[in-house]
Amino acid sequence: MQEENLKNCIKTMIAIEPRQIQQIQTICSKRYSDREARLEFFESFFGQEVKSTKDLSKRQASDLIYYLNTGEEPEYKSWAF
């Protein structure tokens, strides 16, 4: 039971936050005509399959929001390793 609680705690710490999902969807709705186009961009940006915005970690979401707002990739990409 304790191990399961630890796993849930870790997942919560790294899981994308609802406000990040909202930010990404708001920004992307102006740039991409549909969901598939957004997901293709996410896959290209992260170099991995993305089936949903909810698949992103909190850190990935932060990096993506930074890029979408500034046009600059973050210097440190924790998800790239």
Secondary structure, DSSP 8 states (H G I E B T S, - for coil): -HHHHHHHHHHHHHB--HHHHHHHHHHHHHH-SSHHHHHHHHHHHHTS--S-GGGSBHHHHHHHHHHHHHS---S--GGG-
